[in-house]
């Protein structure tokens, strides 16, 4: 969100929209409570939120490092 704020010259509207979108992703990326028969080649459902979180943190770290270097 810091990157978005910086790139939009301080637009709080866009930052707040992104914040709201991130808050609502918890309803989209959830773990099921019941165990179902799974495809042996698919990822277990309880790992999906963790992989999503890791991917988002990696992207955030990359963009913040690029901001610090001044390349973005």
Secondary structure, DSSP 8 states (H G I E B T S, - for coil): -HHHHHHTTS-HHHHHHHHHHHHHGGGTS---SS-----TTS--HHHHHHHHHHHHHHHHHHHHHHHHHT--
